[in-house]
Amino acid sequence: MEGTPPLNARLAHLTPDRLAELIRRYYARTDTVPSLMEEFGIVGNSSHFVRMLPPVVHDDRVCKFCVGQKLISDRLARDRRQVPEAYCPNCGHRDSARCSCQTCTTAAWQKAKEIDQKKRAVLQQRFAVRQEPELEVDALTLKEAVCLLALFRHSVSEDLSTASPHADRREKFSPNTELRDYAIGMLQQHVFLAVSPDSPVDAFIFNDELTDCPRFYPAKATWLFMPGIDAGAKKNFIADLERVARDGPWPHDWHLDVFDLWLEIAKAECFEYYALQLSQRGFEAEFGEKTHTVFDNLLESFSIGQVFNLTWQAVRDTTDYIVKKRLTKRHAKNTFIGAIQRKADKHRTEGWTTKSSRRDFDCPQSIISSVFFDLFMGIGAKALETPPRANWMKAGEIEPEIPF
């Protein structure tokens, strides 16, 4: 048969019937290999006996690539129990999903290429950038301006073409994921950020028909920075925005929004610090309505650094109490936020001077915080010592340290 290996020369003297008998008796285990070789006149090493036997020809299985070619499988030693894998003696194709013959490899590559092309077409349609960002400083809210400059400092590429807002760096883009995700969504809305249709395909989850990708992994995607704008215009706009942020004059609405944004960033930083203190002691923070209410209350009277200090004291003392009372983590985790509130109430009632803690080495200042306090507000480290007091604006008072 074409493509079937020739009979081993050491068995060439056997008639088909004698060869069949040899094979039957070998697998019947009625004789030892040396005795069979002696009886059937086979010269050679008994350890090589199985290799001499002709392969099994599968009359009911043919190669899907070689027309009419029957598949074969190698003989296995009679003490081995696995099922031999059938293959084509002509092209090497194996009757298995794992086949790596040249034909299957080429076919798989072609299929993968076609799938990739379909996915690329979906991405081009789904994420095509159809408008450009508006390059007007006055058109930005204060929060948008802060987030845009924070993104620029955090991860915009040297050629100003892409950004990586989810990049895991020591100085994080934002104090927490909530503010980060809000900032990314806001920048997307104004087309300062856009998902690139040329992102890695594995960043997206496609439907079975490969007609849409309803979800994607933001951290895997490639993000375009100010798409459709040339590098020179990007550079000039960022420079103008930084100048206005630093030297003024600020748009009128920025003054109205400054304390709300201060409070939002301060609260995010306090949450971040609180979560760090708990994680260092083997606990996980929960940010429900109660926790939000407590930190809102704290920031009415205390600065970020003072809240850090109160949080550290309360978590330290509560952890000692939990250890002494041998409380389970399930019962203990709800005691931390109450302890922080009581600690703050005590400081207020007794009129104690609450010191401001410095930033923890494991909790460095985020880029959004740095841009807001250092560039826009111009107060630097004083941000840790100055309460946000959002009610100042409601009372019509303007903090004198706001530069414009």
Sequence and secondary structure as in RCSB ss.txt:
>XXXX:A:sequence
MEGTPPLNARLAHLTPDRLAELIRRYYARTDTVPSLMEEFGIVGNSSHFVRMLPPVVHDDRVCKFCVGQKLISDR
LARDRRQVPEAYCPNCGHRDSARCSCQTCTTAAWQKAKEIDQKKRAVLQQRFAVRQEPELEVDALTLKEAVCLLA
LFRHSVSEDLSTASPHADRREKFSPNTELRDYAIGMLQQHVFLAVSPDSPVDAFIFNDELTDCPRFYPAKATWLF
MPGIDAGAKKNFIADLERVARDGPWPHDWHLDVFDLWLEIAKAECFEYYALQLSQRGFEAEFGEKTHTVFDNLLE
SFSIGQVFNLTWQAVRDTTDYIVKKRLTKRHAKNTFIGAIQRKADKHRTEGWTTKSSRRDFDCPQSIISSVFFDL
FMGIGAKALETPPRANWMKAGEIEPEIPF
>XXXX:A:secstr
 TT     GGGTTS HHHHHHHHHHHHHT S HHHHHHHTT  S GGGHHHHS  EEEEEEE SSSTT EEEE  
  TT  S    B TTT  BSSTT   HHHHHHHHHHHHHHHHHHHHHHHHHH   S     GGGS HHHHHHHHH
HHHHH  TTSSEE TT   SS SSSSHHHHHHHHHHHHHTTSEEE TTS GGGEE  TTSS   EE TTTS EEE
STTS HHHHHHHHHHHHHHHHH    HHHHHHHHHHHHHHHHHHHHHHHHHHHHTTT      HHHHHHHHHHHH
H  HHHHHHHHHHHHHHHHHHHHHHT  HHHHTTHHHHHHHHHHHHHHHHT         TTS   HHHHIIIII
IS  GGGGGTS   THHHHTT   TTS  
